[in-house]
Amino acid sequence: MNLPAPFTEYTRALLGNEEYEKLSAALEQEPPVSIRLNPSFLTDANSPNSPISLLFAPLIEILL
């Protein structure tokens, strides 16, 4: 990831070389993926039109 030079200089001075290198390595990695569900939409998960069913139906088909 190309970060602006002023940012890298400031961050390296703030964190120190070792911590900055850890940060830099972490920024180069693929970000983790997570799914968050809004409980107010989970009123009837068995309904074919519920948001939870619409969200996971394609995934379930892939897994089966």
Secondary structure, DSSP 4 states (H G I P E B T S, - for coil): ----HHHHHHHHHHH-HHHHHHHHHHHHSPPP------GGG-S-TTSTTSHHHHHHHHHHHHH-
